[in-house]
Amino acid sequence: MNLTTNMEDMRAAVYACLKCNECTYGAWPKNQTICPLYAQDRNFVFSAGGLVSLARAVLKGQTDYSEALSSLAFTCAACGACDSKCVIVRSINPVMALSDIIRLLRYELVKRNLVPQGPIKRMYEQANKNGDLPGKELEEVVKVPDEVKNGRSDTLLVAECMHTDSDVSSFNAAVALLGKMKKQVALFSNPGCCGSTLYDFGFWDGLRGLVEKRWQKVRDSGKKKLLFVNPHCQEFMTNKYPKILESFTPFKGQHFSELLLDALNKGKLKSKKIGKVKVSYHDPCFLGRGLGIYEAPRKALTSLYGVELVEMERNRELSFCCGARAQGTYFENFAEKTARKRIDEFLETRADLLITACAHCKDAFRRVMGADANRVRDLIELVNERVE
C-alpha cells in the first residue's frame, strides 16, 4: 500500500471479508487465539475482521468516523497476526493486507483530527511540530570505537529510532559485539524515526519526504548490505519503502541475530564457559511475521554454552504480541494486559529469562514484570555477556 491509497481503493478488498473469524486464531487443532484484541473480548468486532467491517460501514454510509472508532482502531496492536491467516482479502488484492486496511483507517481518522488522548496524541503533536519523532543519533549515546567504524566498509549499520534506553542498550551491545568479531561497519543514523512508527499510526503527512531523504542517504552511501538491530526499521525499509518510493532499488538486509549466528558458527565469537541458564524466546511481530526471521535468534541462543531454550506454547508465526503498539483507549490498560498474557505464558515455561530481539517488546515486558524486570533481556545483550 502506498501513501496515495484511499478508502475507496479498498472497497473491493473490504467487501470481500467473509467474517469467518480466521484472523483471530491459530492452527488446528489447538486454535489458540493470536489476535490481542480478540483475546481481550471474544467479540468479532474486536478483531481485524471487525475493523474491516467498520471500514465497510463507513464506505456504505452506515456510520461515520468518530472518537469511538478511533479509539478502537488505535487499540489494535498492528501485530500482523491477522495477515498471516487471512487469504480472502489478498485474493482480491495480492499486495493488500488486513493491517494495511487498519493503517489506512487510522490515516483517515488522523486527517479528521480524531486521535486518542495519551501517547498517540503526544506523538501526533510531535510529528506535526517537527515533521519527525524525537530521537538521537547513534554516536550521541553510544561510543563507537575507531576499530568498528569505517566509512569504506560495504556494510551499513542502520541505527535509526533511538528513542528509549532499551534502544540505546541494544546498540551498545551490538557495537561491543562488532568489536569482538572484528567487524567494521559504516554508520547510518538520524535523530528521529525511520518512518515505521509514523506509518503504523497513520501520521502520513510529510512521511514521503522523510522517507525520500532517508533513502537518498542510504543510496548515496553506496553500501551493499544493510545491517539492522531494530526489526521495525528493517521491516519498514524492506517491505514498505518499495511501495512508497518510486526510486527504490532493492538492498541486501541482514538482522543482527543472523550476523551473530554466522559469527558463532565460524568461530568469530566464542562462548564463555559460564553458568547454565534456561531461556524462552519471544518472537517480535515485525522480525517474525514481518520478515520471516524465526530460526536465527534461536540458533544463536542454543549455540551459547549453558543456554537451554524452552519454547512458549505460542511461538514463531503464532507468537502472541507484546502489546507495545496497542496505544488506543478502547480497553483500559490494554497494552499492559496484552503484555501480561505473554508474561504469564513465559512464566509457565519456568525459564529463568525471557529473551526478545526488539526494544519495544523488552520495554513492554519489563513494565509488567516490575521487580523482576531484569528477567527480560535483549538477545544481543545476552550474547554479548556470554561470548568473548
C-alpha positions in Angstrom: 0.0 0.0 0.0 1.4 3.4 -0.9 0.7 6.8 0.6 -1.8 7.8 -2.1 -4.2 4.8 -1.4 -7.6 5.9 -0.1 -10.5 4.1 1.4 -12.3 3.9 -2.0 -9.4 2.0 -3.4 -10.0 -0.5 -0.6 -13.7 -1.1 -1.4 -13.4 -4.4 -3.2 -11.0 -5.8 -0.5 -13.1 -4.6 2.4 -16.3 -6.0 0.9 -14.5 -9.4 0.4 -14.3 -10.1 4.2 -16.5 -13.1 5.0 -16.5 -12.5 8.7 -15.1 -16.0 9.1 -13.1 -15.1 12.2 -10.0 -16.9 11.0 -8.0 -13.7 11.5 -8.2 -14.3 15.3 -6.9 -17.8 15.9 -4.0 -20.1 15.0 -3.7 -23.6 13.5 -5.9 -26.6 14.2 -6.2 -28.5 16.5 -5.3 -26.0 19.3 -6.8 -22.9 17.5 -5.1 -20.7 20.0 -6.0 -17.0 20.0 -3.4 -14.9 18.3 -5.3 -11.6 17.9 -4.7 -9.4 21.1 -8.0 -7.5 20.6 -10.0 -10.7 20.3 -8.2 -12.2 23.3 -9.4 -9.2 25.4 -13.1 -9.7 24.4 -14.2 -12.6 22.2 -16.5 -10.5 20.0 -15.9 -10.3 16.3 -16.0 -6.5 16.4 -12.8 -6.7 18.4 -10.6 -8.1 15.6 -9.1 -7.2 12.3 -12.2 -8.5 10.6 -14.3 -6.4 12.9 -12.4 -3.2 12.0 -12.7 -4.1 8.3 -16.5 -4.4 8.8 -16.5 -1.0 10.4 -14.5 0.4 7.4 -17.1 -1.1 5.1 -19.9 0.5 7.2 -18.1 3.9 6.7 -17.9 3.3 2.9 -21.6 2.4 2.8 -22.5 5.5 4.8 -23.9 3.4 7.6 -21.6 5.0 10.2 -19.1 7.9 10.2 -15.6 8.5 11.5 -15.9 9.0 15.3 -13.9 9.1 18.5 -15.2 5.6 19.4 -14.0 4.2 16.0 -10.6 6.0 16.5 -10.2 4.6 20.0 -10.8 1.0 18.7 -8.6 1.4 15.6 -5.7 2.6 17.6 -6.1 0.0 20.3 -5.3 -2.7 17.6 -1.7 -3.8 18.2 -0.9 -3.9 14.4 0.9 -7.1 15.1 0.3 -8.8 11.7 -1.2 -12.0 13.2 -4.3 -11.5 11.1 -2.2 -11.0 7.9 -0.6 -14.4 8.4 -4.1 -16.0 8.5 -6.4 -14.2 6.1 -6.3 -15.2 2.4 -9.6 -13.7 1.4 -8.5 -10.1 1.3 -5.3 -10.9 -0.5 -7.2 -12.9 -3.1 -8.8 -9.6 -4.1 -5.6 -7.5 -3.9 -2.4 -9.5 -3.5 -0.5 -6.6 -2.1 -3.1 -5.6 0.5 -3.3 -7.0 4.0 -5.7 -6.6 6.8 -3.2 -4.5 8.8 -2.9 -2.2 5.7 -6.7 -1.5 5.9 -6.4 -0.7 9.6 -3.5 1.7 8.9 -5.4 3.4 6.2 -8.4 3.7 8.5 -6.1 5.3 11.1 -4.9 7.8 8.5 -8.5 8.8 7.7 -9.1 9.3 11.4 -5.9 11.3 11.8 -6.9 13.6 8.9 -10.1 14.4 10.8 -8.1 15.1 14.0 -9.6 12.0 15.6 -6.6 10.9 17.6 -7.0 9.3 21.0 -5.6 11.2 24.0 -2.4 9.9 25.6 0.8 8.7 24.0 -0.6 8.7 20.4 -1.9 12.3 20.8 1.5 13.4 22.1 3.2 11.6 19.2 0.9 13.2 16.7 1.7 16.6 18.1 5.4 16.0 17.9 5.2 14.8 14.4 3.2 17.8 13.3 5.6 20.2 15.0 8.9 18.7 13.9 8.0 16.5 10.9 9.6 13.6 12.8 9.7 11.9 16.2 12.3 12.8 18.8 15.4 10.7 19.0 19.2 10.8 19.0 21.9 9.8 16.6 23.9 6.7 17.4 27.1 8.5 18.4 25.3 10.8 20.7 24.5 7.9 23.0 26.9 5.1 22.1 30.7 5.2 21.9 31.7 3.6 18.6 35.4 2.6 18.6 37.5 3.6 15.7 38.2 -0.1 15.0 34.5 -0.7 14.4 33.6 2.5 12.5 34.8 2.5 8.9 33.1 4.6 6.3 34.6 2.5 3.5 33.0 -0.8 4.8 30.5 -2.4 2.5 28.1 -2.9 5.4 26.0 -0.1 6.7 24.7 -0.3 10.3 21.3 1.2 10.3 20.9 3.0 13.7 17.6 4.7 13.5 14.8 5.2 16.0 17.0 5.8 19.1 14.1 6.7 21.3 14.4 4.7 24.6 17.1 3.4 27.0 16.4 -0.1 25.6 17.2 1.1 22.1 20.5 2.5 23.4 21.3 -0.6 25.4 20.8 -2.9 22.3 23.1 -0.8 20.1 25.7 -0.6 22.9 25.8 -4.4 23.0 25.8 -4.6 19.2 28.8 -2.3 18.9 30.6 -4.3 21.5 29.9 -7.5 19.6 31.1 -5.9 16.3 34.4 -5.2 18.1 34.7 -8.7 19.4 34.1 -10.2 16.0 36.4 -7.6 14.4 33.7 -6.5 12.1 33.8 -3.0 10.6 30.7 -1.0 9.5 29.8 2.3 8.2 27.1 4.2 10.2 23.7 5.4 9.2 21.9 7.3 11.9 19.5 10.2 12.1 18.0 11.9 15.2 14.5 10.7 14.6 12.3 7.9 13.1 12.9 5.8 10.0 9.2 6.3 9.3 7.9 3.0 10.6 6.1 4.4 13.7 4.7 7.3 11.7 3.4 4.9 9.1 1.8 2.5 11.5 -0.1 5.2 13.4 -1.4 6.9 10.2 0.8 10.0 10.5 1.4 10.2 6.8 1.6 14.0 6.2 5.3 14.6 5.4 6.1 10.9 5.6 7.1 10.6 1.9 9.6 13.5 2.2 11.1 11.9 5.3 11.4 8.5 3.7 12.9 10.0 0.5 15.6 11.8 2.5 16.5 8.7 4.4 16.7 6.6 1.3 18.8 9.2 -0.6 21.3 8.9 2.2 21.4 5.2 2.1 21.7 5.2 -1.7 24.4 7.8 -1.6 26.4 5.6 0.8 26.8 3.0 -1.9 26.8 0.2 0.7 26.0 -3.3 -0.5 24.5 -4.6 2.8 22.3 -3.0 5.4 22.7 -4.4 9.0 19.7 -3.9 11.3 19.3 -4.1 15.1 15.7 -2.7 15.2 13.3 -5.1 13.4 10.7 -2.3 12.9 13.2 -0.3 10.8 14.2 -3.4 8.9 10.7 -4.4 8.1 9.7 -0.9 7.1 12.6 -0.4 4.8 12.3 -3.9 3.3 8.6 -4.1 2.8 7.2 -0.5 2.8 10.0 1.5 1.1 9.4 -0.2 -2.3 5.7 0.8 -2.1 6.4 4.4 -1.1 9.4 5.3 -3.2 9.5 5.5 -7.0 13.3 5.5 -6.9 13.7 2.4 -4.7 16.2 -0.2 -5.6 16.4 -3.5 -3.7 19.1 -3.9 -1.0 20.5 -6.9 0.9 19.4 -6.7 4.5 20.6 -8.7 7.5 19.3 -8.7 11.0 21.9 -8.7 13.8 20.8 -12.1 15.0 21.7 -13.5 11.6 25.2 -11.9 11.9 25.6 -13.3 15.4 24.7 -16.8 14.3 27.2 -16.6 11.4 29.9 -15.3 13.7 29.3 -18.1 16.3 29.3 -20.8 13.6 32.6 -19.5 12.1 34.3 -19.1 15.5 34.5 -15.3 15.3 32.7 -15.2 18.6 33.5 -17.9 21.2 31.1 -18.8 24.0 32.4 -18.4 27.6 32.2 -21.4 29.9 29.9 -19.8 32.4 26.8 -20.8 34.3 23.8 -22.6 32.9 20.6 -20.6 32.2 17.2 -21.6 30.9 15.6 -19.1 28.5 12.4 -18.7 26.5 12.5 -16.7 23.3 9.7 -14.3 22.3 9.3 -13.7 18.5 8.9 -10.0 17.9 6.0 -9.4 15.4 8.0 -7.4 12.9 11.0 -9.7 13.0 9.0 -12.9 12.8 5.8 -12.4 10.8 7.1 -9.2 9.1 10.5 -10.6 8.0 10.2 -14.4 8.4 13.2 -14.5 10.8 12.5 -17.2 13.3 15.4 -19.6 13.5 18.5 -17.3 13.6 17.8 -16.0 17.1 17.0 -19.4 18.4 20.1 -21.0 16.9 22.3 -18.1 18.2 20.9 -18.7 21.7 21.5 -22.5 21.6 25.0 -22.0 20.3 25.9 -20.5 23.6 27.4 -22.7 26.3 25.0 -23.5 29.1 21.9 -22.0 27.4 18.8 -24.1 27.3 15.9 -22.9 25.2 12.3 -23.7 26.3 9.5 -22.6 23.9 6.4 -20.9 25.0 3.2 -22.5 23.7 2.6 -19.8 21.1 5.7 -19.3 19.1 7.1 -18.4 15.7 4.2 -17.3 13.3 1.7 -18.0 16.1 3.6 -15.8 18.6 1.4 -13.6 20.8 2.1 -9.8 20.6 3.8 -7.9 23.4 1.2 -5.1 23.0 3.7 -2.3 22.7 1.8 -0.6 19.8 -1.6 -1.1 21.3 -1.9 2.5 22.4 -5.6 3.2 21.9 -8.0 3.8 24.7 -10.9 1.5 23.9 -9.9 -1.1 26.5 -8.3 0.4 29.7 -4.6 -0.5 30.1 -4.9 -2.8 27.1 -1.2 -2.7 26.2 -0.2 -3.8 29.7 -2.9 -6.5 29.8 -1.6 -7.9 26.4 1.9 -8.0 27.7 0.7 -9.7 30.9 -0.9 -12.5 28.9 2.5 -13.1 27.2 4.4 -12.9 30.5 2.0 -15.5 32.1 2.8 -17.8 29.1 6.6 -17.2 29.8 6.2 -18.0 33.5 4.6 -21.3 32.6 7.8 -22.4 31.0 9.7 -22.0 34.3 12.6 -20.4 32.3 15.0 -18.0 34.0 15.0 -15.4 31.4 12.6 -14.1 28.7 14.6 -13.1 25.6 13.4 -11.0 22.8 15.1 -9.2 19.8 13.1 -5.9 19.9 13.4 -2.9 22.2 9.6 -2.3 22.1 9.0 -5.8 23.3 11.6 -5.6 26.0 10.1 -2.3 27.3 6.6 -3.7 27.3 7.5 -6.8 29.2 9.8 -5.1 31.7 7.0 -2.7 32.7 4.7 -5.6 33.5 7.4 -7.6 35.3 8.1 -4.8 37.8 10.5 -6.0 40.4 11.5 -8.9 38.1 12.2 -6.7 35.1 15.8 -7.9 34.9 14.4 -11.3 33.8 13.6 -9.7 30.5 16.7 -9.4 28.3 17.6 -8.5 24.7 19.1 -11.2 22.6 22.1 -9.1 21.6 22.8 -8.1 25.3 22.7 -11.7 26.4 25.0 -12.9 23.6 27.4 -10.1 24.4 27.6 -11.2 28.1 28.3 -14.8 27.2 30.9 -14.5 24.4 34.4 -13.3 24.0 
